[in-house]
Amino acid sequence: MSDEIKDTVSEEALDSEAAETSERPEKDGKKKKKERELEAELLKYKEAAEKAEAALKESEDKYLRLLAEYDNFRKRTAKEKEGIYSDAYGNALTEILPIVDTLEMASGMSGDKVAEGVKMTLGQFKDTLTKLGIEEIPAEVGGEFNPELHNAVMSAENPELPSGSIAMVLRKGYKKGDKVYRYTMVSVVS
């Protein structure tokens, strides 16, 4: 190759290198700008993820506290129920024990004193039921039969009484408020 051709090729190579290097700073600048934008966006997402993790931890903490609080409430309620039952049972027993004492005294008596002791005991027992809020279910011969309060165990014929009325009270019933503890056992006119 001649020197002239070498010089031309060299100049062309230098020109193309110069053109490339003049484009590189422009490409490098765009590249760096894009990298900075991506890094900023990545940082924004990292911050959002950290906030979400913090919110999740806070929610988990609230949930665990609520769960523990509910468990404590459940245990406390069960204990209170047990205490209420125990107290009510103890109150009823405290009211009934004097009746047992009176019956024991009456069992050691003779004759008319026994009947008098039994009457006293019956009066004391009725007073105790009243103190406990327990009332006798009203039922009388000729009264209306109520299946919500009475238990008909047999039927009877009585021309003097209307059909469906109570012919005889066999055993008294008791209730407290609306709750029936023992239904009145009756015979009903058919």
Secondary structure, DSSP 8 states (H G I E B T S, - for coil): --HHHHHHHHHHHHHHHHHHHHHHHHHHHHHHHHHHHHHHHHHHHHHHHHHHHHHHHHHHHHHHHHHHHHHHHHHHHHHHHHHHHHHHHHHHHHHHHHHHHHHHHHHT--THHHHHHHHHHHHHHHHHHHHTT-EE----TTSB--TTTEEEEEEE--TTS-TTBEEEEEE--EEETTEEEE-EEEEEE-
